[in-house]
Amino acid sequence: MPADGYVDYIELPAPDMAATKRFYSSVFGWTFTDYGPDYVAFETGGCSGGFNAERKVVSDGGPLVILFAADLDGMEAKVKAAGAEITERHEFPGGRRFHFRDPNGNEIAVWTRS
């Protein structure tokens, strides 16, 4: 049983379920369980969540999911090769990160330690 306040599950909008599954499986190796045409659960090896076709994408100002990558430049290349738009890059004390838009328009970030 997780402790109170533990982030247990993340759910993101995904109007294009097929593109979502292709993108996240090819770039990050996530696995999926389908629960009908409008919902798919995902496993990342460290966190679980779902993509919901009925939720609306918030193009700016919504929650930001931040993923980790040991090789940030290599991960950025994979994200670009999978067709995502890189929207920003920056450094911060202790690390650096980039942001991208997934096939549905969700903004996601990837970071690494410096």
KOLGU-4560 file (N, C-alpha, C; in nm, 3 decimals, padded with zeros to 5 digits):
<recs>
<n_xx: 00.085 n_yy: -00.119 n_zz: 00.000 ca_xx: 00.000 ca_yy: 00.000 ca_zz: 00.000 c_xx: 00.089 c_yy: 00.124 c_zz: 00.000 mol: A seq: 1 type: MET>
<n_xx: 00.073 n_yy: 00.211 n_zz: -00.101 ca_xx: 00.153 ca_yy: 00.334 ca_zz: -00.105 c_xx: 00.119 c_yy: 00.427 c_zz: 00.011 mol: A seq: 2 type: PRO>
<n_xx: 00.215 n_yy: 00.509 n_zz: 00.048 ca_xx: 00.195 ca_yy: 00.608 ca_zz: 00.154 c_xx: 00.107 c_yy: 00.722 c_zz: 00.102 mol: A seq: 3 type: ALA>
<n_xx: 00.040 n_yy: 00.792 n_zz: 00.193 ca_xx: -00.038 ca_yy: 00.909 ca_zz: 00.154 c_xx: 00.052 c_yy: 01.008 c_zz: 00.081 mol: A seq: 4 type: ASP>
<n_xx: 00.004 n_yy: 01.066 n_zz: -00.026 ca_xx: 00.079 ca_yy: 01.164 ca_zz: -00.103 c_xx: 00.165 c_yy: 01.105 c_zz: -00.213 mol: A seq: 5 type: GLY>
<n_xx: 00.176 n_yy: 00.973 n_zz: -00.222 ca_xx: 00.254 ca_yy: 00.906 ca_zz: -00.326 c_xx: 00.186 c_yy: 00.925 c_zz: -00.461 mol: A seq: 6 type: TYR>
<n_xx: 00.262 n_yy: 00.964 n_zz: -00.564 ca_xx: 00.204 ca_yy: 00.974 ca_zz: -00.698 c_xx: 00.187 c_yy: 00.832 c_zz: -00.750 mol: A seq: 7 type: VAL>
<n_xx: 00.063 n_yy: 00.789 n_zz: -00.761 ca_xx: 00.031 ca_yy: 00.650 ca_zz: -00.790 c_xx: 00.004 c_yy: 00.622 c_zz: -00.937 mol: A seq: 8 type: ASP>
<n_xx: -00.045 n_yy: 00.720 n_zz: -01.011 ca_xx: -00.090 ca_yy: 00.695 ca_zz: -01.147 c_xx: -00.097 c_yy: 00.829 c_zz: -01.219 mol: A seq: 9 type: TYR>
<n_xx: -00.061 n_yy: 00.832 n_zz: -01.345 ca_xx: -00.068 ca_yy: 00.953 ca_zz: -01.426 c_xx: -00.157 c_yy: 00.922 c_zz: -01.545 mol: A seq: 10 type: ILE>
<n_xx: -00.253 n_yy: 01.009 n_zz: -01.572 ca_xx: -00.341 ca_yy: 00.990 ca_zz: -01.686 c_xx: -00.330 c_yy: 01.111 c_zz: -01.779 mol: A seq: 11 type: GLU>
<n_xx: -00.306 n_yy: 01.084 n_zz: -01.906 ca_xx: -00.288 ca_yy: 01.189 ca_zz: -02.006 c_xx: -00.391 c_yy: 01.175 c_zz: -02.118 mol: A seq: 12 type: LEU>
<n_xx: -00.429 n_yy: 01.288 n_zz: -02.180 ca_xx: -00.519 ca_yy: 01.281 ca_zz: -02.294 c_xx: -00.449 c_yy: 01.221 c_zz: -02.416 mol: A seq: 13 type: PRO>
<n_xx: -00.525 n_yy: 01.150 n_zz: -02.497 ca_xx: -00.468 ca_yy: 01.086 ca_zz: -02.616 c_xx: -00.576 c_yy: 01.063 c_zz: -02.721 mol: A seq: 14 type: ALA>
<n_xx: -00.612 n_yy: 01.166 n_zz: -02.797 ca_xx: -00.714 ca_yy: 01.145 ca_zz: -02.899 c_xx: -00.671 c_yy: 01.048 c_zz: -03.009 mol: A seq: 15 type: PRO>
<n_xx: -00.540 n_yy: 01.032 n_zz: -03.031 ca_xx: -00.491 ca_yy: 00.938 ca_zz: -03.132 c_xx: -00.418 c_yy: 00.824 c_zz: -03.062 mol: A seq: 16 type: ASP>
<n_xx: -00.493 n_yy: 00.722 n_zz: -03.023 ca_xx: -00.439 ca_yy: 00.613 ca_zz: -02.942 c_xx: -00.331 c_yy: 00.534 c_zz: -03.016 mol: A seq: 17 type: MET>
<n_xx: -00.350 n_yy: 00.507 n_zz: -03.145 ca_xx: -00.251 ca_yy: 00.429 ca_zz: -03.221 c_xx: -00.117 c_yy: 00.503 c_zz: -03.228 mol: A seq: 18 type: ALA>
<n_xx: -00.119 n_yy: 00.631 n_zz: -03.258 ca_xx: 00.005 ca_yy: 00.710 ca_zz: -03.264 c_xx: 00.071 c_yy: 00.718 c_zz: -03.127 mol: A seq: 19 type: ALA>
<n_xx: -00.010 n_yy: 00.729 n_zz: -03.023 ca_xx: 00.042 ca_yy: 00.736 ca_zz: -02.886 c_xx: 00.118 c_yy: 00.610 c_zz: -02.851 mol: A seq: 20 type: THR>
<n_xx: 00.058 n_yy: 00.495 n_zz: -02.878 ca_xx: 00.122 ca_yy: 00.368 ca_zz: -02.846 c_xx: 00.250 c_yy: 00.347 c_zz: -02.928 mol: A seq: 21 type: LYS>
<n_xx: 00.245 n_yy: 00.381 n_zz: -03.055 ca_xx: 00.366 ca_yy: 00.369 ca_zz: -03.139 c_xx: 00.479 c_yy: 00.456 c_zz: -03.086 mol: A seq: 22 type: ARG>
<n_xx: 00.448 n_yy: 00.581 n_zz: -03.055 ca_xx: 00.548 ca_yy: 00.676 ca_zz: -03.009 c_xx: 00.612 c_yy: 00.630 c_zz: -02.878 mol: A seq: 23 type: PHE>
<n_xx: 00.533 n_yy: 00.606 n_zz: -02.776 ca_xx: 00.588 ca_yy: 00.574 ca_zz: -02.643 c_xx: 00.653 c_yy: 00.435 c_zz: -02.638 mol: A seq: 24 type: TYR>
<n_xx: 00.607 n_yy: 00.342 n_zz: -02.718 ca_xx: 00.675 ca_yy: 00.211 ca_zz: -02.719 c_xx: 00.807 c_yy: 00.220 c_zz: -02.794 mol: A seq: 25 type: SER>
<n_xx: 00.812 n_yy: 00.295 n_zz: -02.904 ca_xx: 00.936 ca_yy: 00.301 ca_zz: -02.982 c_xx: 01.043 c_yy: 00.387 c_zz: -02.915 mol: A seq: 26 type: SER>
<n_xx: 01.003 n_yy: 00.495 n_zz: -02.849 ca_xx: 01.102 ca_yy: 00.583 ca_zz: -02.788 c_xx: 01.141 c_yy: 00.536 c_zz: -02.649 mol: A seq: 27 type: VAL>
<n_xx: 01.045 n_yy: 00.502 n_zz: -02.565 ca_xx: 01.074 ca_yy: 00.472 ca_zz: -02.424 c_xx: 01.057 c_yy: 00.325 c_zz: -02.386 mol: A seq: 28 type: PHE>
<n_xx: 01.003 n_yy: 00.242 n_zz: -02.476 ca_xx: 00.987 ca_yy: 00.100 ca_zz: -02.444 c_xx: 00.870 c_yy: 00.070 c_zz: -02.351 mol: A seq: 29 type: GLY>
<n_xx: 00.773 n_yy: 00.163 n_zz: -02.341 ca_xx: 00.659 ca_yy: 00.140 ca_zz: -02.254 c_xx: 00.572 c_yy: 00.026 c_zz: -02.310 mol: A seq: 30 type: TRP>
<n_xx: 00.505 n_yy: -00.045 n_zz: -02.220 ca_xx: 00.410 ca_yy: -00.150 ca_zz: -02.257 c_xx: 00.268 c_yy: -00.103 c_zz: -02.224 mol: A seq: 31 type: THR>
<n_xx: 00.170 n_yy: -00.164 n_zz: -02.290 ca_xx: 00.032 ca_yy: -00.117 ca_zz: -02.281 c_xx: -00.067 c_yy: -00.230 c_zz: -02.258 mol: A seq: 32 type: PHE>
<n_xx: -00.178 n_yy: -00.196 n_zz: -02.193 ca_xx: -00.293 ca_yy: -00.284 ca_zz: -02.179 c_xx: -00.415 c_yy: -00.205 c_zz: -02.224 mol: A seq: 33 type: THR>
<n_xx: -00.482 n_yy: -00.255 n_zz: -02.328 ca_xx: -00.600 ca_yy: -00.187 ca_zz: -02.380 c_xx: -00.722 c_yy: -00.217 c_zz: -02.295 mol: A seq: 34 type: ASP>
<n_xx: -00.800 n_yy: -00.112 n_zz: -02.268 ca_xx: -00.928 ca_yy: -00.124 ca_zz: -02.198 c_xx: -01.035 c_yy: -00.059 c_zz: -02.283 mol: A seq: 35 type: TYR>
<n_xx: -01.056 n_yy: -00.112 n_zz: -02.400 ca_xx: -01.152 ca_yy: -00.056 ca_zz: -02.493 c_xx: -01.085 c_yy: 00.042 c_zz: -02.588 mol: A seq: 36 type: GLY>
<n_xx: -01.161 n_yy: 00.102 n_zz: -02.679 ca_xx: -01.102 ca_yy: 00.188 ca_zz: -02.782 c_xx: -01.056 c_yy: 00.324 c_zz: -02.730 mol: A seq: 37 type: PRO>
<n_xx: -01.106 n_yy: 00.366 n_zz: -02.612 ca_xx: -01.077 ca_yy: 00.501 ca_zz: -02.564 c_xx: -00.983 c_yy: 00.507 c_zz: -02.444 mol: A seq: 38 type: ASP>
<n_xx: -00.929 n_yy: 00.390 n_zz: -02.402 ca_xx: -00.841 ca_yy: 00.393 ca_zz: -02.286 c_xx: -00.734 c_yy: 00.284 c_zz: -02.297 mol: A seq: 39 type: TYR>
<n_xx: -00.611 n_yy: 00.322 n_zz: -02.267 ca_xx: -00.503 ca_yy: 00.225 ca_zz: -02.261 c_xx: -00.417 c_yy: 00.259 c_zz: -02.140 mol: A seq: 40 type: VAL>
<n_xx: -00.384 n_yy: 00.157 n_zz: -02.061 ca_xx: -00.295 ca_yy: 00.174 ca_zz: -01.947 c_xx: -00.152 c_yy: 00.153 c_zz: -01.994 mol: A seq: 41 type: ALA>
<n_xx: -00.057 n_yy: 00.220 n_zz: -01.928 ca_xx: 00.084 ca_yy: 00.200 ca_zz: -01.962 c_xx: 00.166 c_yy: 00.167 c_zz: -01.840 mol: A seq: 42 type: PHE>
<n_xx: 00.276 n_yy: 00.097 n_zz: -01.865 ca_xx: 00.375 ca_yy: 00.064 ca_zz: -01.762 c_xx: 00.509 c_yy: 00.113 c_zz: -01.812 mol: A seq: 43 type: GLU>
<n_xx: 00.582 n_yy: 00.184 n_zz: -01.727 ca_xx: 00.711 ca_yy: 00.238 ca_zz: -01.766 c_xx: 00.827 c_yy: 00.165 c_zz: -01.699 mol: A seq: 44 type: THR>
<n_xx: 00.798 n_yy: 00.074 n_zz: -01.610 ca_xx: 00.902 ca_yy: 00.010 ca_zz: -01.532 c_xx: 00.925 c_yy: 00.082 c_zz: -01.400 mol: A seq: 45 type: GLY>
<n_xx: 00.864 n_yy: 00.196 n_zz: -01.380 ca_xx: 00.879 ca_yy: 00.270 ca_zz: -01.256 c_xx: 00.752 c_yy: 00.344 c_zz: -01.218 mol: A seq: 46 type: GLY>
<n_xx: 00.664 n_yy: 00.362 n_zz: -01.312 ca_xx: 00.539 ca_yy: 00.435 ca_zz: -01.289 c_xx: 00.435 c_yy: 00.377 c_zz: -01.384 mol: A seq: 47 type: CYS>
<n_xx: 00.311 n_yy: 00.387 n_zz: -01.344 ca_xx: 00.205 ca_yy: 00.343 ca_zz: -01.434 c_xx: 00.107 c_yy: 00.457 c_zz: -01.453 mol: A seq: 48 type: SER>
<n_xx: 00.029 n_yy: 00.444 n_zz: -01.558 ca_xx: -00.069 ca_yy: 00.547 ca_zz: -01.589 c_xx: -00.155 c_yy: 00.503 c_zz: -01.704 mol: A seq: 49 type: GLY>
<n_xx: -00.222 n_yy: 00.600 n_zz: -01.764 ca_xx: -00.310 ca_yy: 00.568 ca_zz: -01.874 c_xx: -00.323 c_yy: 00.683 c_zz: -01.972 mol: A seq: 50 type: GLY>
<n_xx: -00.366 n_yy: 00.649 n_zz: -02.092 ca_xx: -00.400 ca_yy: 00.747 ca_zz: -02.194 c_xx: -00.550 c_yy: 00.737 c_zz: -02.217 mol: A seq: 51 type: PHE>
<n_xx: -00.617 n_yy: 00.851 n_zz: -02.214 ca_xx: -00.762 ca_yy: 00.856 ca_zz: -02.222 c_xx: -00.803 c_yy: 00.941 c_zz: -02.341 mol: A seq: 52 type: ASN>
<n_xx: -00.870 n_yy: 00.881 n_zz: -02.437 ca_xx: -00.911 ca_yy: 00.951 ca_zz: -02.559 c_xx: -01.019 c_yy: 01.056 c_zz: -02.531 mol: A seq: 53 type: ALA>
<n_xx: -01.087 n_yy: 01.047 n_zz: -02.419 ca_xx: -01.195 ca_yy: 01.140 ca_zz: -02.389 c_xx: -01.148 c_yy: 01.267 c_zz: -02.318 mol: A seq: 54 type: GLU>
<n_xx: -01.023 n_yy: 01.269 n_zz: -02.270 ca_xx: -00.970 ca_yy: 01.389 ca_zz: -02.203 c_xx: -00.918 c_yy: 01.487 c_zz: -02.307 mol: A seq: 55 type: ARG>
<n_xx: -00.925 n_yy: 01.614 n_zz: -02.277 ca_xx: -00.879 ca_yy: 01.720 ca_zz: -02.367 c_xx: -00.734 c_yy: 01.755 c_zz: -02.338 mol: A seq: 56 type: LYS>
<n_xx: -00.656 n_yy: 01.775 n_zz: -02.443 ca_xx: -00.516 ca_yy: 01.817 ca_zz: -02.430 c_xx: -00.513 c_yy: 01.964 c_zz: -02.391 mol: A seq: 57 type: VAL>
<n_xx: -00.432 n_yy: 01.995 n_zz: -02.290 ca_xx: -00.408 ca_yy: 02.134 ca_zz: -02.250 c_xx: -00.274 c_yy: 02.171 c_zz: -02.311 mol: A seq: 58 type: VAL>
<n_xx: -00.276 n_yy: 02.263 n_zz: -02.407 ca_xx: -00.154 ca_yy: 02.292 ca_zz: -02.482 c_xx: -00.052 c_yy: 02.373 c_zz: -02.404 mol: A seq: 59 type: SER>
<n_xx: -00.094 n_yy: 02.443 n_zz: -02.299 ca_xx: 00.002 ca_yy: 02.521 ca_zz: -02.221 c_xx: -00.053 c_yy: 02.538 c_zz: -02.081 mol: A seq: 60 type: ASP>
<n_xx: 00.031 n_yy: 02.513 n_zz: -01.983 ca_xx: -00.007 ca_yy: 02.539 ca_zz: -01.845 c_xx: -00.062 c_yy: 02.420 c_zz: -01.770 mol: A seq: 61 type: GLY>
<n_xx: -00.074 n_yy: 02.303 n_zz: -01.833 ca_xx: -00.120 ca_yy: 02.184 ca_zz: -01.763 c_xx: -00.005 c_yy: 02.122 c_zz: -01.684 mol: A seq: 62 type: GLY>
<n_xx: -00.032 n_yy: 02.013 n_zz: -01.613 ca_xx: 00.074 ca_yy: 01.946 ca_zz: -01.540 c_xx: 00.185 c_yy: 01.901 c_zz: -01.635 mol: A seq: 63 type: PRO>
<n_xx: 00.308 n_yy: 01.902 n_zz: -01.587 ca_xx: 00.422 ca_yy: 01.861 ca_zz: -01.668 c_xx: 00.478 c_yy: 01.730 c_zz: -01.615 mol: A seq: 64 type: LEU>
<n_xx: 00.475 n_yy: 01.626 n_zz: -01.697 ca_xx: 00.537 ca_yy: 01.498 ca_zz: -01.664 c_xx: 00.683 c_yy: 01.507 c_zz: -01.706 mol: A seq: 65 type: VAL>
<n_xx: 00.774 n_yy: 01.473 n_zz: -01.615 ca_xx: 00.917 ca_yy: 01.481 ca_zz: -01.643 c_xx: 00.976 c_yy: 01.341 c_zz: -01.630 mol: A seq: 66 type: ILE>
<n_xx: 01.037 n_yy: 01.295 n_zz: -01.739 ca_xx: 01.100 ca_yy: 01.163 ca_zz: -01.745 c_xx: 01.251 c_yy: 01.179 c_zz: -01.729 mol: A seq: 67 type: LEU>
<n_xx: 01.319 n_yy: 01.073 n_zz: -01.687 ca_xx: 01.464 ca_yy: 01.076 ca_zz: -01.671 c_xx: 01.530 c_yy: 01.000 c_zz: -01.786 mol: A seq: 68 type: PHE>
<n_xx: 01.649 n_yy: 01.045 n_zz: -01.828 ca_xx: 01.730 ca_yy: 00.973 ca_zz: -01.927 c_xx: 01.877 c_yy: 00.989 c_zz: -01.888 mol: A seq: 69 type: ALA>
<n_xx: 01.950 n_yy: 00.879 n_zz: -01.884 ca_xx: 02.094 ca_yy: 00.886 ca_zz: -01.855 c_xx: 02.168 c_yy: 00.956 c_zz: -01.969 mol: A seq: 70 type: ALA>
<n_xx: 02.126 n_yy: 00.931 n_zz: -02.093 ca_xx: 02.186 ca_yy: 00.993 ca_zz: -02.212 c_xx: 02.083 c_yy: 01.089 c_zz: -02.273 mol: A seq: 71 type: ASP>
<n_xx: 02.085 n_yy: 01.213 n_zz: -02.228 ca_xx: 01.984 ca_yy: 01.309 ca_zz: -02.271 c_xx: 01.991 c_yy: 01.337 c_zz: -02.421 mol: A seq: 72 type: LEU>
<n_xx: 02.111 n_yy: 01.352 n_zz: -02.475 ca_xx: 02.124 ca_yy: 01.380 ca_zz: -02.618 c_xx: 02.074 c_yy: 01.262 c_zz: -02.702 mol: A seq: 73 type: ASP>
<n_xx: 02.105 n_yy: 01.141 n_zz: -02.660 ca_xx: 02.057 ca_yy: 01.023 ca_zz: -02.731 c_xx: 01.905 c_yy: 01.012 c_zz: -02.724 mol: A seq: 74 type: GLY>
<n_xx: 01.848 n_yy: 01.044 n_zz: -02.608 ca_xx: 01.702 ca_yy: 01.039 ca_zz: -02.594 c_xx: 01.636 c_yy: 01.147 c_zz: -02.678 mol: A seq: 75 type: MET>
<n_xx: 01.696 n_yy: 01.265 n_zz: -02.684 ca_xx: 01.640 ca_yy: 01.371 ca_zz: -02.768 c_xx: 01.639 c_yy: 01.328 c_zz: -02.915 mol: A seq: 76 type: GLU>
<n_xx: 01.746 n_yy: 01.262 n_zz: -02.958 ca_xx: 01.752 ca_yy: 01.213 ca_zz: -03.096 c_xx: 01.641 c_yy: 01.110 c_zz: -03.123 mol: A seq: 77 type: ALA>
<n_xx: 01.615 n_yy: 01.020 n_zz: -03.027 ca_xx: 01.508 ca_yy: 00.921 ca_zz: -03.043 c_xx: 01.371 c_yy: 00.988 c_zz: -03.050 mol: A seq: 78 type: LYS>
<n_xx: 01.350 n_yy: 01.088 n_zz: -02.964 ca_xx: 01.223 ca_yy: 01.159 ca_zz: -02.961 c_xx: 01.199 c_yy: 01.230 c_zz: -03.095 mol: A seq: 79 type: VAL>
<n_xx: 01.303 n_yy: 01.296 n_zz: -03.146 ca_xx: 01.291 ca_yy: 01.364 ca_zz: -03.276 c_xx: 01.267 c_yy: 01.264 c_zz: -03.388 mol: A seq: 80 type: LYS>
<n_xx: 01.340 n_yy: 01.152 n_zz: -03.386 ca_xx: 01.325 ca_yy: 01.051 ca_zz: -03.491 c_xx: 01.185 c_yy: 00.991 c_zz: -03.493 mol: A seq: 81 type: ALA>
<n_xx: 01.119 n_yy: 00.990 n_zz: -03.376 ca_xx: 00.982 ca_yy: 00.938 ca_zz: -03.368 c_xx: 00.879 c_yy: 01.044 c_zz: -03.408 mol: A seq: 82 type: ALA>
<n_xx: 00.925 n_yy: 01.163 n_zz: -03.443 ca_xx: 00.835 ca_yy: 01.265 ca_zz: -03.496 c_xx: 00.788 c_yy: 01.371 c_zz: -03.398 mol: A seq: 83 type: GLY>
<n_xx: 00.844 n_yy: 01.374 n_zz: -03.278 ca_xx: 00.800 ca_yy: 01.474 ca_zz: -03.181 c_xx: 00.867 c_yy: 01.608 c_zz: -03.205 mol: A seq: 84 type: ALA>
<n_xx: 00.798 n_yy: 01.714 n_zz: -03.168 ca_xx: 00.851 ca_yy: 01.849 ca_zz: -03.178 c_xx: 00.921 c_yy: 01.885 c_zz: -03.047 mol: A seq: 85 type: GLU>
<n_xx: 01.050 n_yy: 01.921 n_zz: -03.054 ca_xx: 01.123 ca_yy: 01.968 ca_zz: -02.937 c_xx: 01.083 c_yy: 02.115 c_zz: -02.918 mol: A seq: 86 type: ILE>
<n_xx: 01.034 n_yy: 02.149 n_zz: -02.799 ca_xx: 00.984 ca_yy: 02.284 ca_zz: -02.777 c_xx: 01.077 c_yy: 02.372 c_zz: -02.697 mol: A seq: 87 type: THR>
<n_xx: 01.164 n_yy: 02.313 n_zz: -02.617 ca_xx: 01.263 ca_yy: 02.394 ca_zz: -02.542 c_xx: 01.373 c_yy: 02.304 c_zz: -02.487 mol: A seq: 88 type: GLU>
<n_xx: 01.486 n_yy: 02.368 n_zz: -02.459 ca_xx: 01.601 ca_yy: 02.304 ca_zz: -02.395 c_xx: 01.656 c_yy: 02.403 c_zz: -02.294 mol: A seq: 89 type: ARG>
<n_xx: 01.698 n_yy: 02.355 n_zz: -02.178 ca_xx: 01.765 ca_yy: 02.444 ca_zz: -02.084 c_xx: 01.842 c_yy: 02.367 c_zz: -01.979 mol: A seq: 90 type: HIS>
<n_xx: 01.935 n_yy: 02.438 n_zz: -01.917 ca_xx: 02.013 ca_yy: 02.385 ca_zz: -01.806 c_xx: 01.962 c_yy: 02.446 c_zz: -01.678 mol: A seq: 91 type: GLU>
<n_xx: 01.983 n_yy: 02.375 n_zz: -01.569 ca_xx: 01.945 ca_yy: 02.424 ca_zz: -01.437 c_xx: 02.048 c_yy: 02.369 c_zz: -01.339 mol: A seq: 92 type: PHE>
<n_xx: 02.057 n_yy: 02.422 n_zz: -01.218 ca_xx: 02.155 ca_yy: 02.370 ca_zz: -01.122 c_xx: 02.138 c_yy: 02.219 c_zz: -01.101 mol: A seq: 93 type: PRO>
<n_xx: 02.240 n_yy: 02.144 n_zz: -01.139 ca_xx: 02.236 ca_yy: 01.999 ca_zz: -01.121 c_xx: 02.190 c_yy: 01.920 c_zz: -01.242 mol: A seq: 94 type: GLY>
<n_xx: 02.152 n_yy: 01.985 n_zz: -01.351 ca_xx: 02.107 ca_yy: 01.907 ca_zz: -01.465 c_xx: 02.068 c_yy: 01.991 c_zz: -01.585 mol: A seq: 95 type: GLY>
<n_xx: 02.009 n_yy: 01.923 n_zz: -01.680 ca_xx: 01.956 ca_yy: 01.988 ca_zz: -01.800 c_xx: 01.840 c_yy: 01.905 c_zz: -01.851 mol: A seq: 96 type: ARG>
<n_xx: 01.756 n_yy: 01.968 n_zz: -01.934 ca_xx: 01.640 ca_yy: 01.896 ca_zz: -01.984 c_xx: 01.592 c_yy: 01.956 c_zz: -02.116 mol: A seq: 97 type: ARG>
<n_xx: 01.506 n_yy: 01.879 n_zz: -02.182 ca_xx: 01.435 ca_yy: 01.929 ca_zz: -02.299 c_xx: 01.288 c_yy: 01.896 c_zz: -02.284 mol: A seq: 98 type: PHE>
<n_xx: 01.205 n_yy: 01.971 n_zz: -02.353 ca_xx: 01.061 ca_yy: 01.948 ca_zz: -02.355 c_xx: 01.021 c_yy: 01.912 c_zz: -02.498 mol: A seq: 99 type: HIS>
<n_xx: 00.916 n_yy: 01.831 n_zz: -02.511 ca_xx: 00.864 ca_yy: 01.797 ca_zz: -02.644 c_xx: 00.714 c_yy: 01.784 c_zz: -02.638 mol: A seq: 100 type: PHE>
<n_xx: 00.652 n_yy: 01.785 n_zz: -02.754 ca_xx: 00.508 ca_yy: 01.759 ca_zz: -02.767 c_xx: 00.492 c_yy: 01.620 c_zz: -02.827 mol: A seq: 101 type: ARG>
<n_xx: 00.413 n_yy: 01.537 n_zz: -02.760 ca_xx: 00.388 ca_yy: 01.402 ca_zz: -02.810 c_xx: 00.288 c_yy: 01.407 c_zz: -02.925 mol: A seq: 102 type: ASP>
<n_xx: 00.251 n_yy: 01.293 n_zz: -02.985 ca_xx: 00.161 ca_yy: 01.294 ca_zz: -03.100 c_xx: 00.024 c_yy: 01.358 c_zz: -03.073 mol: A seq: 103 type: PRO>
<n_xx: -00.013 n_yy: 01.370 n_zz: -02.946 ca_xx: -00.142 ca_yy: 01.429 ca_zz: -02.910 c_xx: -00.132 c_yy: 01.576 c_zz: -02.874 mol: A seq: 104 type: ASN>
<n_xx: -00.010 n_yy: 01.628 n_zz: -02.861 ca_xx: 00.011 ca_yy: 01.766 ca_zz: -02.820 c_xx: 00.044 c_yy: 01.783 c_zz: -02.673 mol: A seq: 105 type: GLY>
<n_xx: 00.051 n_yy: 01.672 n_zz: -02.596 ca_xx: 00.090 ca_yy: 01.682 ca_zz: -02.456 c_xx: 00.235 c_yy: 01.727 c_zz: -02.446 mol: A seq: 106 type: ASN>
<n_xx: 00.264 n_yy: 01.819 n_zz: -02.354 ca_xx: 00.403 ca_yy: 01.858 ca_zz: -02.331 c_xx: 00.463 c_yy: 01.765 c_zz: -02.226 mol: A seq: 107 type: GLU>
<n_xx: 00.577 n_yy: 01.706 n_zz: -02.260 ca_xx: 00.651 ca_yy: 01.615 ca_zz: -02.172 c_xx: 00.794 c_yy: 01.665 c_zz: -02.167 mol: A seq: 108 type: ILE>
<n_xx: 00.862 n_yy: 01.646 n_zz: -02.053 ca_xx: 01.003 ca_yy: 01.686 ca_zz: -02.042 c_xx: 01.087 c_yy: 01.563 c_zz: -02.010 mol: A seq: 109 type: ALA>
<n_xx: 01.213 n_yy: 01.570 n_zz: -02.048 ca_xx: 01.311 ca_yy: 01.466 ca_zz: -02.016 c_xx: 01.433 c_yy: 01.537 c_zz: -01.959 mol: A seq: 110 type: VAL>
<n_xx: 01.486 n_yy: 01.485 n_zz: -01.848 ca_xx: 01.599 ca_yy: 01.552 ca_zz: -01.784 c_xx: 01.711 c_yy: 01.451 c_zz: -01.756 mol: A seq: 111 type: TRP>
<n_xx: 01.829 n_yy: 01.506 n_zz: -01.728 ca_xx: 01.943 ca_yy: 01.427 ca_zz: -01.683 c_xx: 02.023 c_yy: 01.510 c_zz: -01.584 mol: A seq: 112 type: THR>
<n_xx: 02.103 n_yy: 01.441 n_zz: -01.506 ca_xx: 02.195 ca_yy: 01.510 ca_zz: -01.413 c_xx: 02.313 c_yy: 01.563 c_zz: -01.492 mol: A seq: 113 type: ARG>
<n_xx: 02.372 n_yy: 01.676 n_zz: -01.443 ca_xx: 02.489 ca_yy: 01.727 ca_zz: -01.514 c_xx: 02.613 c_yy: 01.651 c_zz: -01.476 mol: A seq: 114 type: SER>
</recs>
